[in-house]
Amino acid sequence: MHSGDVLYDTNAITFLEELWGEGFLSPGGPEEVARLLDGVDLAGKTVVDIGCGAGGITVSLARDYGAAKVIGLDVEGPVCALSRKRAEEAGLSDRIEIRQVEPGPMPLPEESVDIVFSKDSIVHIPDKEALALDAYRVLKPGGMFVASDWLISHDGDPSPEMAEYIAKEDLNFGMASPERYRKALAAAGFVDVSLRNRNPWYREIAREELARLEGGDRAAFEAVLPPGELDSQIATWRAMLVVLESGEHCPHHFRAIKPLS
C-alpha cells in the first residue's frame, strides 16, 4: 500500500464524489465497475479490495455482485471511516470488513482470498513487482487478480507534458507501463494475463468532466472546495487531457489468474 501524507481528506473526497458519484473516488461509476468485472463471478467468494476509498465499490461488491466477504484495505483514516459508515448503512457490516493498514504487504494469510480487486488505487504503489507477488501469495489456486489502474504508455522518463500533469495531480503517482505490469504478473506466476487499454473511453469522459468543472456545474464544485481550489483542479484536468490525447496516459483494465497447481 502507498505511504505519505493524507491524500484524500474531506475536501478531496467531497469534490471527487461530486464529480464521480457518491462512494466513488475514480471515474466511471457503477458502469465502469461492471465493465471491469464482466464475466467474473464473485458470488459466495472472498474478495480483497485494495484501496477501498470511500466505500461505494466495496459495498457494491457484496450487495450487487454477491461476494460473501469483502475485505477493504486502505492506508488513510478518513476514507476507512467513510467506508465503514457506508457498509453499516447498507446493512452489510457482517460481510464487509474495512481495515486501515500500513504500507507494505497485505495483512492476509496465504491462499485466503478468491479475488484480489482494485479500482484505480494501485497507482499509489510504486513497486508493481512486489504487488504482483503479494497478490499471488494471498490468492487461492484458481483465484483472479482483476483491477483497473492509471498507466503510462512506456517505460523510462515521462514526457515533459506527462511530468507536468503528474506534478499537478500531486498524488504521489507510481505510474507503470502495460509491459511492466505484464512482466510483473507473469514473473509472479500468474497465467492468462490480459490488459485492456481504456484511454479511448476516458479521453472522452475527461473532456466531459472538464466541461462540467468549467461550465454549468462550476458553482456546485466551488461550493465543496476551498476558495481558489477549483481553478487548480481545472488546470490539472487541462494538463491531463493533453496526455490523454497523446495516449501517454492510458488507463487499463487487467486480469491474471493464479494456476490451480
Backbone as JSON, one array per atom type, in Angstrom:
{
  "sequence": "MHSGDVLYDTNAITFLEELWGEGFLSPGGPEEVARLLDGVDLAGKTVVDIGCGAGGITVSLARDYGAAKVIGLDVEGPVCALSRKRAEEAGLSDRIEIRQVEPGPMPLPEESVDIVFSKDSIVHIPDKEALALDAYRVLKPGGMFVASDWLISHDGDPSPEMAEYIAKEDLNFGMASPERYRKALAAAGFVDVSLRNRNPWYREIAREELARLEGGDRAAFEAVLPPGELDSQIATWRAMLVVLESGEHCPHHFRAIKPLS",
  "N": [[0.85, -1.19, 0.0], [0.33, 2.36, -0.47], [2.28, 5.17, 0.8], [2.75, 8.13, 2.89], [1.56, 11.58, 3.22], [-1.88, 12.34, 4.1], [-3.9, 11.91, 1.37], [-6.5, 11.94, 0.53], [-8.48, 13.84, 1.89], [-11.3, 15.32, 3.68], [-12.23, 17.41, 2.0], [-11.19, 16.66, -0.52], [-12.44, 14.18, -0.89], [-15.16, 14.95, -0.94], [-15.23, 16.61, -3.2], [-14.48, 14.79, -5.28], [-16.53, 12.92, -5.13], [-18.67, 14.54, -5.84], [-18.02, 14.87, -8.47], [-17.81, 12.25, -9.51], [-19.7, 10.6, -8.36], [-21.53, 9.38, -5.51], [-19.6, 7.7, -3.16], [-17.58, 7.07, -4.93], [-14.25, 7.46, -5.94], [-12.91, 7.52, -8.25], [-13.14, 7.55, -11.86], [-16.16, 6.73, -13.78], [-18.12, 5.34, -12.36], [-20.74, 2.98, -11.34], [-21.08, 1.72, -13.81], [-18.56, 1.45, -15.04], [-17.32, -0.2, -13.2], [-18.86, -2.48, -13.61], [-18.09, -3.11, -16.22], [-15.41, -3.71, -15.76], [-15.65, -5.99, -14.21], [-16.93, -7.76, -15.85], [-18.07, -10.92, -16.65], [-16.79, -12.05, -14.48], [-17.27, -14.01, -11.71], [-18.39, -13.31, -8.59], [-19.97, -14.37, -6.66], [-20.57, -15.67, -3.49], [-17.9, -15.62, -2.81], [-14.66, -14.73, -1.39], [-13.33, -11.56, -1.29], [-10.69, -9.25, -1.67], [-10.35, -5.82, -1.51], [-8.26, -3.63, -2.72], [-7.23, -0.5, -1.73], [-9.74, 0.73, -0.88], [-11.03, 3.15, -0.62], [-13.72, 5.46, -0.64], [-15.73, 3.64, -0.26], [-17.92, 3.02, -1.88], [-17.64, 1.17, -4.01], [-16.77, -1.08, -2.63], [-19.0, -1.74, -1.05], [-20.74, -2.32, -3.15], [-19.58, -4.63, -4.24], [-20.31, -6.61, -2.45], [-23.14, -6.24, -2.17], [-24.23, -6.01, -4.81], [-22.85, -7.83, -6.39], [-22.67, -10.13, -4.97], [-20.59, -11.09, -3.34], [-19.36, -13.05, -0.67], [-17.72, -12.24, 1.4], [-16.05, -9.23, 1.86], [-13.02, -7.65, 2.05], [-11.9, -4.61, 2.7], [-9.14, -2.62, 2.08], [-7.18, 0.13, 3.08], [-4.92, 2.9, 3.42], [-5.53, 5.25, 4.63], [-7.17, 7.12, 7.16], [-9.59, 8.82, 6.96], [-11.03, 7.88, 4.65], [-11.38, 5.2, 5.3], [-13.05, 5.37, 7.54], [-15.32, 6.45, 6.33], [-15.96, 4.4, 4.56], [-16.6, 2.32, 6.34], [-18.89, 3.42, 7.49], [-20.6, 3.48, 5.27], [-20.87, 0.76, 4.76], [-22.21, -0.03, 7.06], [-24.6, 1.45, 6.81], [-25.65, 0.21, 4.6], [-26.36, -2.16, 5.65], [-24.51, -4.21, 5.72], [-22.39, -4.85, 7.34], [-21.71, -7.27, 8.42], [-20.62, -8.67, 6.36], [-18.69, -7.11, 5.24], [-15.49, -5.98, 5.86], [-13.49, -3.4, 6.92], [-10.23, -2.37, 6.82], [-7.76, -0.3, 8.1], [-4.54, -0.01, 7.02], [-0.95, -0.43, 7.16], [1.57, 0.8, 4.85], [2.8, -1.62, 2.54], [3.07, -5.25, 2.43], [-0.05, -7.04, 2.06], [-2.06, -7.59, 4.94], [-2.82, -10.41, 5.17], [-3.48, -13.94, 5.24], [-1.69, -16.56, 3.47], [-3.1, -17.79, 0.45], [-5.84, -17.13, 0.96], [-7.94, -15.69, -0.16], [-10.37, -15.34, -2.82], [-10.54, -13.51, -4.89], [-8.52, -10.85, -5.84], [-9.0, -7.51, -5.93], [-9.01, -4.24, -7.41], [-9.72, -0.82, -7.91], [-8.41, 1.59, -9.65], [-6.43, 2.31, -7.74], [-3.94, 1.16, -7.21], [-2.03, 2.59, -8.46], [-0.84, 4.14, -6.62], [1.04, 2.51, -5.48], [4.29, 2.02, -5.81], [6.03, -0.21, -6.32], [5.49, -2.48, -8.45], [6.18, -5.1, -8.95], [6.51, -6.28, -6.42], [3.89, -5.98, -5.55], [2.49, -7.67, -7.34], [3.56, -10.17, -6.6], [2.63, -10.3, -3.97], [-0.13, -10.28, -4.32], [-0.4, -12.73, -5.64], [0.41, -14.41, -3.59], [-1.67, -14.21, -1.63], [-3.88, -15.16, -2.93], [-6.1, -17.89, -3.52], [-5.44, -21.03, -5.19], [-6.38, -20.9, -8.59], [-7.62, -18.52, -8.25], [-8.29, -14.99, -9.01], [-6.7, -11.99, -10.06], [-7.99, -8.95, -10.52], [-8.24, -5.79, -11.86], [-8.27, -2.2, -12.28], [-6.24, 0.48, -13.42], [-4.21, 3.49, -13.5], [-2.09, 4.09, -16.07], [1.12, 4.66, -17.65], [2.19, 4.95, -20.98], [4.67, 3.89, -21.63], [7.96, 2.67, -20.69], [10.62, 4.2, -18.75], [11.54, 7.73, -18.57], [8.88, 10.12, -18.08], [7.24, 12.16, -20.6], [7.74, 15.76, -20.97], [5.18, 16.88, -20.85], [3.68, 14.89, -19.57], [5.05, 14.78, -17.16], [4.42, 17.3, -16.17], [1.65, 17.03, -15.8], [1.55, 14.96, -13.83], [2.82, 16.28, -11.74], [0.96, 18.3, -11.22], [-1.25, 16.79, -10.37], [-0.3, 15.86, -7.93], [-0.34, 13.49, -6.4], [1.42, 11.53, -5.62], [1.95, 9.69, -7.66], [2.64, 6.44, -8.89], [3.09, 5.56, -11.6], [3.12, 2.96, -14.02], [4.14, 1.09, -16.93], [2.1, -0.71, -19.38], [3.59, -2.95, -20.24], [5.38, -3.34, -18.15], [3.6, -4.09, -16.1], [2.6, -6.45, -17.24], [4.9, -8.08, -17.34], [5.54, -8.17, -14.6], [3.36, -9.52, -13.48], [3.47, -11.98, -14.83], [5.99, -12.87, -13.99], [5.48, -13.25, -11.3], [4.02, -15.54, -11.35], [1.5, -15.69, -12.4], [-1.0, -16.63, -14.84], [-2.63, -16.43, -18.08], [-2.67, -13.65, -18.48], [-4.1, -10.55, -19.12], [-4.53, -7.38, -20.67], [-6.31, -4.32, -21.07], [-6.69, -1.46, -22.88], [-7.98, 1.54, -21.75], [-7.9, 4.12, -22.57], [-9.23, 5.39, -24.87], [-11.89, 5.49, -23.97], [-11.75, 6.95, -21.48], [-10.64, 9.32, -22.33], [-12.71, 10.63, -23.68], [-14.56, 10.85, -21.57], [-13.13, 12.46, -19.77], [-13.03, 14.89, -21.11], [-15.71, 15.63, -20.91], [-15.88, 15.86, -18.13], [-14.16, 18.04, -17.65], [-15.61, 20.04, -18.95], [-17.81, 20.18, -17.25], [-16.58, 21.1, -14.91], [-15.7, 23.61, -15.72], [-17.99, 24.79, -16.63], [-21.46, 24.58, -16.54], [-21.75, 23.25, -14.07], [-20.08, 24.51, -12.38], [-20.56, 26.12, -10.09], [-21.52, 24.28, -8.23], [-19.28, 22.75, -7.72], [-17.52, 24.68, -6.73], [-18.76, 25.16, -4.35], [-18.07, 23.05, -2.71], [-15.37, 23.1, -2.4], [-12.35, 24.62, -1.1], [-11.74, 28.22, -1.36], [-10.57, 29.17, -4.54], [-9.55, 26.65, -5.15], [-10.87, 25.22, -7.12], [-10.0, 26.29, -9.57], [-7.41, 25.32, -9.61], [-7.93, 22.58, -9.85], [-9.13, 22.55, -12.38], [-6.93, 23.3, -13.95], [-5.38, 21.03, -13.61], [-6.99, 19.1, -14.88], [-6.92, 20.07, -17.51], [-4.2, 19.71, -18.1], [-4.1, 16.95, -17.88], [-5.72, 16.15, -20.02], [-4.12, 16.72, -22.2], [-2.17, 14.67, -22.15], [-3.79, 12.48, -22.26], [-4.86, 12.79, -24.8], [-2.54, 12.43, -26.31], [-2.06, 9.81, -25.79], [-0.23, 8.94, -23.96], [-0.94, 8.86, -21.3], [-2.66, 6.24, -20.12], [-5.17, 4.66, -18.98], [-5.88, 1.35, -17.83], [-7.6, -1.83, -17.86], [-6.9, -4.88, -16.18], [-6.37, -8.43, -15.97], [-5.49, -11.45, -14.31], [-4.67, -14.83, -13.64], [-4.21, -17.12, -10.96], [-2.6, -20.15, -11.2], [-4.11, -23.45, -10.9], [-2.4, -25.39, -10.04]],
  "CA": [[0.0, 0.0, 0.0], [1.14, 3.57, -0.6], [2.59, 5.86, 2.04], [2.83, 9.57, 2.76], [0.52, 12.36, 3.86], [-3.25, 12.03, 3.69], [-4.18, 12.42, 0.03], [-7.94, 12.05, 0.36], [-9.12, 14.42, 3.06], [-12.73, 15.54, 3.49], [-12.46, 18.25, 0.82], [-10.92, 15.88, -1.72], [-13.5, 13.18, -1.02], [-16.41, 15.61, -1.33], [-15.08, 17.05, -4.59], [-14.48, 13.66, -6.21], [-17.87, 12.34, -5.14], [-19.5, 15.44, -6.63], [-17.66, 14.65, -9.87], [-17.9, 10.87, -9.97], [-20.81, 9.9, -7.74], [-21.36, 9.04, -4.11], [-18.85, 6.48, -2.92], [-16.6, 6.83, -5.99], [-13.11, 8.37, -5.99], [-12.31, 7.39, -9.58], [-14.22, 7.77, -12.84], [-16.91, 5.67, -14.45], [-19.27, 4.9, -11.59], [-21.08, 1.56, -11.38], [-20.98, 1.15, -15.16], [-17.17, 1.04, -15.3], [-17.09, -1.38, -12.36], [-19.5, -3.6, -14.3], [-17.23, -3.49, -17.35], [-14.2, -4.32, -15.21], [-15.99, -7.3, -13.65], [-17.72, -8.53, -16.82], [-17.7, -12.31, -16.75], [-16.15, -12.51, -13.24], [-18.29, -14.44, -10.75], [-17.99, -13.06, -7.2], [-20.98, -14.93, -5.75], [-20.1, -16.57, -2.45], [-16.45, -15.62, -2.73], [-13.96, -13.76, -0.54], [-12.69, -10.56, -2.15], [-9.97, -8.16, -1.03], [-10.44, -4.6, -2.31], [-7.08, -2.82, -2.42], [-7.54, 0.92, -1.9], [-11.21, 0.73, -0.91], [-11.51, 4.52, -0.78], [-14.93, 5.93, 0.04], [-16.57, 2.52, 0.07], [-19.01, 2.75, -2.8], [-17.4, -0.07, -4.75], [-16.68, -2.15, -1.65], [-20.38, -2.12, -0.76], [-21.31, -2.91, -4.36], [-19.06, -5.98, -4.43], [-21.13, -7.5, -1.63], [-24.58, -6.06, -2.41], [-24.63, -6.18, -6.21], [-22.13, -8.93, -7.03], [-22.87, -11.33, -4.18], [-19.42, -11.58, -2.61], [-19.7, -13.47, 0.69], [-16.89, -11.46, 2.3], [-15.2, -8.24, 1.2], [-12.06, -7.02, 2.96], [-11.44, -3.37, 2.11], [-7.88, -2.14, 2.64], [-6.71, 1.46, 2.71], [-3.94, 3.42, 4.39], [-5.95, 6.55, 5.14], [-8.26, 7.08, 8.1], [-10.88, 9.41, 6.55], [-11.79, 7.03, 3.73], [-11.77, 3.98, 6.01], [-14.22, 5.7, 8.36], [-16.47, 6.6, 5.44], [-16.3, 3.06, 4.05], [-17.31, 1.6, 7.41], [-20.21, 4.03, 7.61], [-21.41, 3.05, 4.14], [-21.18, -0.66, 4.94], [-23.25, -0.09, 8.1], [-25.86, 1.98, 6.26], [-26.16, -0.77, 3.65], [-26.68, -3.38, 6.38], [-23.58, -5.24, 5.25], [-21.22, -4.9, 8.2], [-21.35, -8.67, 8.69], [-19.93, -9.21, 5.18], [-17.65, -6.17, 4.81], [-14.53, -5.6, 6.89], [-12.6, -2.34, 6.45], [-9.0, -2.33, 7.62], [-6.72, 0.69, 7.82], [-3.31, -0.79, 7.05], [0.31, 0.24, 6.89], [2.12, 0.47, 3.54], [3.53, -2.88, 2.5], [2.28, -6.44, 2.07], [-1.4, -7.14, 2.62], [-2.07, -8.36, 6.19], [-3.72, -11.53, 4.92], [-2.77, -15.21, 5.13], [-1.52, -17.15, 2.14], [-4.21, -18.54, -0.16], [-7.01, -16.87, 1.8], [-9.0, -14.97, -0.87], [-10.67, -15.83, -4.17], [-10.36, -12.42, -5.85], [-7.85, -9.59, -5.48], [-9.65, -6.49, -6.75], [-8.67, -2.84, -7.14], [-10.2, 0.14, -8.9], [-7.66, 2.85, -9.78], [-5.74, 2.64, -6.48], [-2.58, 0.64, -7.1], [-1.13, 3.6, -8.98], [-0.12, 4.68, -5.46], [2.01, 1.52, -5.03], [5.32, 2.09, -6.86], [6.68, -1.48, -6.61], [4.48, -3.36, -9.07], [6.63, -6.48, -8.85], [6.15, -6.73, -5.07], [2.43, -6.06, -5.52], [2.08, -8.89, -8.05], [3.92, -11.31, -5.77], [1.76, -10.32, -2.8], [-1.45, -10.72, -4.79], [-0.29, -14.17, -5.9], [0.52, -15.08, -2.29], [-2.93, -14.27, -0.87], [-4.92, -15.81, -3.72], [-6.22, -19.34, -3.59], [-5.24, -21.54, -6.56], [-7.54, -20.64, -9.44], [-8.12, -17.17, -7.99], [-8.03, -13.99, -10.05], [-6.35, -10.6, -9.79], [-8.71, -8.14, -11.5], [-8.06, -4.41, -11.43], [-8.0, -1.13, -13.23], [-5.23, 1.39, -12.89], [-3.78, 4.56, -14.4], [-0.79, 3.69, -16.57], [1.84, 5.44, -18.63], [2.27, 4.04, -22.13], [6.03, 3.44, -21.92], [8.93, 2.69, -19.61], [11.51, 5.35, -18.82], [11.06, 9.01, -18.07], [7.7, 10.68, -18.75], [7.44, 13.36, -21.4], [7.52, 16.98, -20.18], [3.74, 17.08, -20.65], [3.25, 13.94, -18.55], [5.65, 15.21, -15.89], [3.63, 18.44, -15.7], [0.38, 16.51, -15.3], [1.78, 14.24, -12.58], [3.11, 17.28, -10.71], [-0.29, 18.98, -10.88], [-2.07, 15.87, -9.59], [0.26, 15.84, -6.57], [-0.9, 12.3, -5.75], [2.46, 10.52, -5.44], [1.69, 8.65, -8.65], [3.65, 5.45, -9.25], [2.61, 5.01, -12.87], [3.96, 1.99, -14.71], [3.69, 0.8, -18.29], [1.46, -2.01, -19.56], [4.59, -4.01, -20.35], [5.9, -3.64, -16.8], [2.58, -4.87, -15.42], [2.55, -7.79, -17.84], [6.08, -8.83, -16.89], [5.47, -8.39, -13.15], [2.35, -10.55, -13.23], [3.99, -13.26, -15.32], [7.1, -13.27, -13.13], [4.92, -13.7, -10.03], [3.46, -16.87, -11.56], [0.15, -15.62, -12.97], [-1.2, -17.03, -16.23], [-3.77, -15.78, -18.75], [-2.6, -12.21, -18.2], [-4.66, -9.73, -20.2], [-4.64, -5.94, -20.4], [-7.21, -3.64, -22.0], [-6.47, -0.01, -22.84], [-9.21, 2.31, -21.58], [-7.67, 5.52, -22.94], [-10.28, 5.98, -25.72], [-13.08, 5.75, -23.14], [-11.57, 8.02, -20.5], [-10.36, 10.56, -23.05], [-14.0, 11.28, -23.9], [-15.14, 11.17, -20.27], [-12.39, 13.57, -19.18], [-13.5, 16.12, -21.76], [-17.0, 15.96, -20.28], [-15.6, 16.29, -16.75], [-13.63, 19.4, -17.71], [-16.72, 20.92, -19.3], [-18.6, 20.36, -16.03], [-15.81, 21.93, -13.97], [-15.6, 24.97, -16.23], [-19.26, 25.32, -17.11], [-22.72, 24.64, -15.83], [-21.68, 22.72, -12.7], [-18.97, 25.16, -11.65], [-21.0, 26.6, -8.78], [-21.63, 23.14, -7.33], [-17.93, 22.36, -7.31], [-16.99, 25.75, -5.88], [-19.4, 25.08, -3.04], [-17.49, 21.98, -1.89], [-13.93, 23.27, -2.37], [-11.85, 25.89, -0.57], [-11.63, 29.26, -2.38], [-9.45, 29.06, -5.48], [-9.13, 25.28, -5.41], [-11.45, 24.72, -8.37], [-9.13, 26.68, -10.68], [-6.29, 24.37, -9.6], [-8.43, 21.33, -10.41], [-9.31, 22.76, -13.82], [-5.6, 23.26, -14.55], [-4.97, 19.62, -13.63], [-7.74, 18.39, -15.93], [-6.39, 20.5, -18.81], [-2.92, 19.03, -18.29], [-4.38, 15.53, -18.08], [-6.25, 15.94, -21.36], [-3.0, 16.75, -23.15], [-1.52, 13.36, -22.21], [-4.79, 11.53, -22.74], [-4.93, 12.96, -26.26], [-1.34, 11.84, -26.92], [-2.04, 8.39, -25.5], [0.79, 8.6, -22.96], [-1.74, 8.49, -20.12], [-3.51, 5.19, -20.69], [-5.8, 3.77, -18.0], [-6.06, -0.01, -18.3], [-8.09, -2.94, -17.07], [-6.11, -6.08, -16.37], [-6.73, -9.65, -15.27], [-4.49, -12.52, -14.28], [-5.17, -15.98, -12.88], [-3.26, -17.99, -10.28], [-2.88, -21.52, -11.66], [-4.61, -24.41, -9.92], [-1.26, -26.13, -9.49]],
  "C": [[0.89, 1.25, 0.0], [1.36, 4.22, 0.74], [2.58, 7.36, 1.79], [1.7, 10.26, 3.48], [-0.85, 11.91, 3.38], [-3.53, 12.7, 2.35], [-5.66, 12.69, -0.17], [-8.58, 12.52, 1.67], [-10.59, 14.7, 2.73], [-13.02, 16.37, 2.25], [-12.27, 17.46, -0.47], [-12.02, 14.84, -1.96], [-14.79, 13.82, -1.53], [-16.36, 16.05, -2.79], [-15.2, 15.87, -5.57], [-15.83, 12.97, -6.25], [-18.85, 13.23, -5.9], [-19.27, 15.2, -8.12], [-18.04, 13.26, -10.35], [-19.02, 10.05, -9.33], [-20.5, 9.47, -6.31], [-20.67, 7.69, -3.94], [-17.74, 6.2, -3.91], [-15.51, 7.9, -5.98], [-12.31, 8.18, -7.27], [-13.44, 7.31, -10.59], [-14.96, 6.51, -13.27], [-18.09, 5.12, -13.69], [-19.53, 3.41, -11.69], [-20.91, 0.92, -12.74], [-19.56, 0.68, -15.47], [-16.79, -0.15, -14.41], [-17.67, -2.62, -13.04], [-18.66, -4.06, -15.49], [-15.97, -4.2, -16.86], [-14.46, -5.75, -14.76], [-16.79, -8.18, -14.62], [-17.2, -9.96, -16.92], [-17.01, -12.88, -15.52], [-17.24, -12.81, -12.22], [-17.77, -14.25, -9.33], [-18.91, -13.76, -6.2], [-20.37, -15.93, -4.78], [-18.62, -16.54, -2.19], [-15.92, -14.57, -1.76], [-13.12, -12.86, -1.44], [-11.91, -9.59, -1.28], [-9.96, -6.98, -2.0], [-9.29, -3.69, -1.89], [-7.39, -1.35, -2.73], [-9.03, 1.12, -1.96], [-11.82, 2.12, -0.95], [-12.77, 4.8, 0.0], [-15.99, 4.86, 0.2], [-17.69, 2.19, -0.89], [-18.85, 1.43, -3.53], [-17.37, -1.26, -3.8], [-18.07, -2.66, -1.3], [-20.99, -2.82, -1.96], [-20.84, -4.34, -4.57], [-19.86, -7.01, -3.64], [-22.6, -7.44, -2.04], [-24.98, -6.46, -3.82], [-24.0, -7.4, -6.88], [-22.11, -10.2, -6.18], [-21.66, -11.89, -3.47], [-19.83, -11.91, -1.17], [-18.96, -12.63, 1.72], [-16.04, -10.5, 1.48], [-14.32, -7.59, 2.26], [-11.5, -5.79, 2.25], [-10.2, -2.87, 2.82], [-7.59, -0.73, 2.17], [-5.77, 1.96, 3.79], [-4.4, 4.7, 5.07], [-7.21, 6.45, 6.01], [-9.58, 7.64, 7.6], [-11.69, 8.5, 5.62], [-12.21, 5.72, 4.4], [-13.01, 4.23, 6.86], [-15.46, 5.82, 7.5], [-16.92, 5.25, 4.88], [-17.06, 2.26, 5.1], [-18.73, 2.11, 7.56], [-21.13, 3.55, 6.49], [-21.78, 1.58, 4.26], [-22.28, -0.82, 5.99], [-24.59, 0.35, 7.55], [-26.49, 0.99, 5.29], [-26.57, -2.08, 4.34], [-25.76, -4.54, 6.05], [-22.33, -5.38, 6.13], [-20.78, -6.32, 8.51], [-20.58, -9.3, 7.54], [-18.8, -8.32, 4.69], [-16.79, -5.8, 6.02], [-13.59, -4.56, 6.29], [-11.41, -2.27, 7.38], [-8.12, -1.16, 7.16], [-5.38, 0.0, 8.04], [-2.09, 0.1, 6.85], [0.77, -0.07, 5.47], [2.91, -0.82, 3.6], [2.62, -4.03, 2.15], [0.91, -6.43, 2.73], [-1.38, -8.01, 3.87], [-3.06, -9.52, 6.12], [-2.91, -12.82, 4.81], [-2.61, -15.66, 3.68], [-2.79, -17.9, 1.73], [-5.51, -18.39, 0.63], [-8.15, -16.17, 1.08], [-9.16, -15.54, -2.28], [-10.36, -14.79, -5.25], [-9.57, -11.3, -5.19], [-8.35, -8.55, -6.46], [-9.07, -5.12, -6.41], [-9.19, -1.98, -8.27], [-9.4, 1.43, -8.76], [-6.98, 3.28, -8.48], [-4.28, 2.2, -6.46], [-1.57, 1.52, -7.81], [-0.31, 4.21, -7.84], [0.92, 3.72, -4.91], [3.12, 1.45, -6.08], [5.88, 0.73, -7.27], [5.66, -2.48, -7.15], [4.88, -4.83, -8.96], [6.28, -7.06, -7.47], [4.64, -6.88, -4.94], [1.95, -7.35, -6.18], [2.39, -10.13, -7.22], [3.0, -11.44, -4.57], [0.35, -10.76, -3.17], [-1.46, -12.22, -5.04], [-0.28, -14.95, -4.58], [-0.84, -15.26, -1.62], [-4.05, -14.98, -1.63], [-4.9, -17.32, -3.55], [-5.89, -19.79, -5.02], [-6.53, -21.4, -7.38], [-8.13, -19.26, -9.24], [-7.66, -16.17, -9.03], [-7.65, -12.65, -9.43], [-7.02, -9.79, -10.88], [-8.71, -6.69, -11.03], [-8.08, -3.46, -12.61], [-6.99, -0.2, -12.58], [-4.88, 2.43, -13.95], [-2.33, 4.29, -14.77], [-0.18, 4.77, -17.46], [2.21, 4.48, -19.76], [3.64, 3.42, -22.34], [6.85, 3.4, -20.64], [9.83, 3.92, -19.77], [10.85, 6.62, -18.35], [9.8, 9.46, -18.8], [8.09, 11.87, -19.63], [7.29, 14.59, -20.51], [6.04, 17.22, -19.88], [3.2, 16.14, -19.56], [3.81, 14.34, -17.18], [4.87, 16.39, -15.3], [2.3, 17.97, -15.12], [0.55, 15.82, -13.95], [2.05, 15.23, -11.44], [1.83, 18.0, -10.28], [-1.22, 18.08, -10.06], [-1.62, 15.81, -8.14], [-0.28, 14.66, -5.77], [0.12, 11.17, -5.61], [2.29, 9.36, -6.42], [2.9, 7.74, -8.86], [3.22, 4.79, -10.54], [3.63, 4.05, -13.46], [3.35, 1.7, -16.07], [2.91, -0.52, -18.34], [2.46, -3.16, -19.61], [5.17, -4.36, -18.99], [4.87, -4.45, -16.0], [2.56, -6.31, -15.94], [3.72, -8.65, -17.33], [6.01, -9.14, -15.39], [4.49, -9.51, -12.82], [2.84, -11.93, -13.67], [5.11, -13.77, -14.42], [6.61, -13.78, -11.78], [4.32, -15.09, -10.13], [2.07, -16.87, -12.16], [0.15, -16.11, -14.42], [-2.43, -16.3, -16.78], [-3.83, -14.29, -18.42], [-3.16, -11.44, -19.39], [-4.77, -8.29, -19.74], [-5.5, -5.3, -21.48], [-7.05, -2.13, -21.82], [-7.8, 0.74, -22.78], [-9.02, 3.79, -21.92], [-8.78, 6.09, -23.81], [-11.54, 6.33, -24.93], [-12.85, 6.95, -22.23], [-11.24, 9.36, -21.17], [-11.65, 11.34, -23.28], [-14.63, 11.72, -22.58], [-14.46, 12.39, -19.66], [-12.75, 14.9, -19.82], [-14.82, 16.58, -21.14], [-16.8, 16.46, -18.86], [-15.08, 17.73, -16.74], [-14.73, 20.4, -18.03], [-17.61, 21.18, -18.08], [-17.88, 21.29, -15.05], [-15.8, 23.39, -14.41], [-16.95, 25.62, -16.48], [-20.39, 25.27, -16.14], [-22.68, 24.16, -14.4], [-20.64, 23.43, -11.85], [-19.38, 25.57, -10.24], [-21.08, 25.46, -7.78], [-20.26, 22.69, -6.85], [-17.29, 23.43, -6.42], [-17.54, 25.65, -4.46], [-18.76, 24.02, -2.14], [-15.98, 22.07, -1.8], [-13.53, 24.57, -1.69], [-11.7, 26.93, -1.68], [-10.37, 29.08, -3.24], [-9.07, 27.66, -5.87], [-9.68, 24.76, -6.73], [-10.56, 25.09, -9.56], [-7.91, 25.75, -10.77], [-6.72, 23.03, -10.19], [-8.62, 21.43, -11.92], [-7.97, 22.69, -14.54], [-5.08, 21.82, -14.64], [-5.68, 18.87, -14.74], [-7.25, 18.8, -17.32], [-5.07, 19.81, -19.12], [-3.13, 17.54, -18.56], [-4.88, 15.27, -19.5], [-5.15, 15.94, -22.42], [-2.4, 15.35, -23.29], [-2.51, 12.23, -22.48], [-4.88, 11.59, -24.26], [-3.71, 12.32, -26.94], [-1.29, 10.33, -26.74], [-1.03, 7.99, -24.45], [0.15, 8.21, -21.63], [-2.78, 7.48, -20.59], [-4.06, 4.28, -19.59], [-6.05, 2.4, -18.63], [-6.9, -0.83, -17.32], [-7.07, -4.07, -17.23], [-6.64, -7.22, -15.51], [-5.58, -10.63, -15.35], [-4.99, -13.6, -13.34], [-4.02, -16.73, -12.22], [-3.56, -19.43, -10.67], [-3.37, -22.42, -10.53], [-3.49, -25.23, -9.31], [0.03, -25.65, -10.13]]
}
